[in-house]
């Protein structure tokens, strides 16, 4: 839903405008957040599938759709855990950047994130 909203409604410009390197950095970090938030559930599902575990989605049992493979499960789980740790860094950097803009730069970046703004 967030990606669809972002595609149809561009983020309003920051006042005062950002320097070019900050604008580029913000775009990179936002897209990294989207990638992490989309990849983690998929990698989690693959970990379950390669582990041969039965699981349900919204109350419905999901059939086994890959051949269980402990080596592949371990690899996917390692990638999942590594990406999650990278995600913690990205989320922390995002929060610090928002606080930097609000308290040090004193622009409207944090206020623009609030609903109805």
Secondary structure, 3 states (H helix, E strand, C coil): CHHHHHHHCCCCCCCCCCCHHHHHHHHHHHHHHHHHHHHHHHHHHHHHHHCCCCEEECCEEECCCCCCCHHHHHHHHHHHHHHHHHHHHHHHHHHHHHHHHHHHHCCCHHHHCCCCC
